[in-house]
Amino acid sequence: MPKPASQIDPAQAVVVADSPDEEYASRGGYKLAGALDILGEDAPVIKGKRCLDAGASTGGFTDVLLRRGAQSVIAVDVGYGQLRWSLQQDPRVEVHDRTNIRYLDPQEIGEPAQLIVGDLSFISLKLVIPALVRASTADAEYLLMVKPQFEIGREDLGAGGVVRDPADHFHTVLAVIAAAKENGLGLKQVAASPLPGPAGNVEYFVYLGRGAAMPPDEETRELVRCAIANGPAGQEKTEK
């Protein structure tokens, strides 16, 4: 069909073909896909993994995981019925609606996850990481999106709820990494999301491993600095 408004004969059969270029289920899909591409050879292996998508919403992250070969995806969200219908119908997707990830009982998901991704709003990752660890295998990996606007105190939020100071980005990402360390996770890499949030907030992906070594403090700080400098926040000063 050349155009959406093309006229067809009522008796003519219409077949909708899958397209490899079909848009992701949400804008979040482009954030995760972009971060994976930025990480390149350092990115976590997705193919064949049992994955968990914390804060699945309409399914942008779930969509990316499936397209990149995930064996299965546990889609967890506190809301209901938001996941794109095609993903709900995909036999590789296990839908857990009305589920607060912070209080997730690992028994609810059966086999633990080997890779966990997360795109959560209105809650700090520092509060969620313990539950994610409980839901994962002993050698699991995590690619979690840090949203400074939900990690920083309200008094430091700018107009419209946007965290504009790269120094605040720096300290909020470090705080999440510190919480990860307290829960037995090591830092592998940090990457800025190539797309800002709807209001303009710059977000960051932290790539963590359960049982992995945590780099020395200065190396960790340098990884965060590089992610900020190479991301949308640009070359601004990262420390107050």
Phi, psi and omega in degrees: 000117186291324181223152178302331184266010182298140178274138177230158177291134180304334182273353184281135178285138178246124180244126177265115183265142175291143179239133178295343181262010180302140182296150176294161184299337177202171178299330179301330179301322180290330177294311181294314180300319179295319179295319178298320179292322178296318180292330176058236181293343179273357182287154177294149175284129181256322186305127177080002184268149169273119188244160174231131178252105181274117185083048188298325180052235182279349171106021180302313180291318178302317179302313180298315181300316180295317181295336181260016168096016178301140177292318178202159178226125173269109184263109185249130177207147180286339179277188182222134173069018182275332185299134179311138187303319181297328178284324176300327182273352181285124182297345179277352185255129176252111187270125176235081178281168178052039182235117177280113186302331181298331183247022181297129174271119182306332180294338181292336185255000179072234180300137181292163182274144176267335179220129180240129173245157183209136176222087187247146179236153176063023175205147178279140175299333181300330180276342188260332185307318179303319179293323179295320179296318180297332183269008188239165177286168183293340180243027185293159175239158186221135173233097190248138181269118178273123178251102184308328183295339179254002178253334186269158177290151182302329182293342181259000179285140177274187179301136179073013179075025182257131175266106188262336185282119178303333177297323177291323175302312182305310185287326179290321178295317178299323180295321177293319178298321178297319178295322178298317179300319179297339181255020174082019180254147176249153181270131177256320182193164177225139178217140175284143172295132180291343179244132175286168176291172184305325181272355180108004179290134174275134184238161187224143175260129172252128180257116187236157177226137178286123182083356179286155180288143174269126179299159174305155185307314183293325177293320177299314180298322180291323176299319180291316178303315182296320179297319179293314182296326182270357181259191182301334180290345173074206189266028182282164181298135185258350181230139177283000000 
